[in-house]
Amino acid sequence: MELLANKLRPKSLNEVLGQEHLIGPNKILTNLINNQKLFSLVLYGPPGTGKTSIAEAIVKDLKKDYRFLNAVINNKTDFNIVIEEAKMIGELILIIDEIHRMNKDKQDMLLPYIENGLIIIIGLTTSNPYHSINPAIRSRCQLFEITILSSDNIKDGLRRAEKYLDNLKISDDVLEMIIASSSGDLRSALNILEMAYYSTNDGIITKEVLQSINSKPIIYIDKNDSNYYDTISALQKSIRGSDVQASLYYLATLLEAEDLDIIFRRLAVIAYEDIGLANPGIGPKVMSAIEAVKLLGLPEGRIPLSVVVVEMALSPKSNSAYLGIDSAINEIRKGSLGKVPSHLKNNNKEYKYPHNYKNYWVNQQYLPDQLKDKKFYIPKNNKYENNLNIINTEMRKS
């Protein structure tokens, strides 16, 4: 029996839920369809947000020949067959699921045909393409982020499903429970609805029915809701304020919402914005924890995250580097674009090479004349920056 989620796949781009930044009057994907023109592109975003649906809707609207392959499941022969088909047809759209996992052999096969336009690819991935997709492929594609669906989008999708479920009876309160437990994933919401429906004798879905099939606590933070941003803000401010208890609480809230992407991004920012030079080793530790979570998944991934968040909360804090670069940027934006001192210009023989001098330091001007006395970096009073200043002072004693 075909799953409800598959029955509801959009047959046209105008049936797609959400993604108003890409779809709708005068939006880029809609305009491409209207102009009957497509370029290679990558759709990236969380599971259940409609990447596959959008890709299939595009090719249906364009009425073009297309094939669907998975970068992991389909082998080199499958990709070769698509290339040969493209040669016979003249142009072929290839939808590639999990494109971030496409190996080098498959990439090398496709690249010349993507380059000459024989094959147009639509890549699908839940990973950040700027980090996970090979630059050779990425440079030939336009990247479009598919964002998490709002509660209203999920509700619209569930309402569309009602016509496929005879005698379905569900209250708004129970519908909201499904929305809340789906974490912005329409496919998950539809699967919950379908299972709940078929687990009853009369089509009446109650709270008790939902709880019997979905015991996980309902903790969904809608990205269009202020509480979502409040929780993220509270995590950063708790770490910044060195409150380890609150830091763990807000981390737990986001973990229960299974919002790993925002946890990764926010912890990476905090490491450099709020802790910075007071504990410079924390940045690599955060990145190491993120990689561990990607390897482990949940629930085990909570362990490396808890370790790094505790250290972040208890670390000394410094925003000196962050304030320093902002000060320099503001100076430039004010129009302070001075000329590079002549001895610093490329291949200038007046330049004094510090390594040729005692303590590897020589007194010479580096800033432009009108900024030569300007201070951008102002150190904080912490052990690491104090040590840097001592080392720097000693080095200048020549």
ABEGO torsion letter per residue (X at the ends): XBBAAAAABBABAAABBEGAAABEBGBAAAAAAAAGBBBBBBBBEBBGAGAAAAAAAAAAAAGBBBBBBBAAABBAAAAAAAAAAAAAAGBBBBBBBGAAABBAAAAAAAAAAAAAGABBBBBBBABBAAAABBAAAAAABBBBBBBBBBAAAAAAAAAAAAAABBGBBBBAAAAAAAAAAAGGBAAAAAAAAAAAAAABAAGBBBAAAAAAABABBBBBBBAABAAAAAAAAAAAAAAAAGBAAAAAAAAAAAAAAGBAAAAAAAAAAAAAAAAEAABAAAAAAAAAAAAAAAAAEOAAAAAAAAAAAAAAAABBBBAAAAAAAAAAAAAAAAGBBBBBBAAABBGBAABBBAAABBGGBBBBBABBAAAAABBABBBBBBAAAAAAAAAAAAAABX
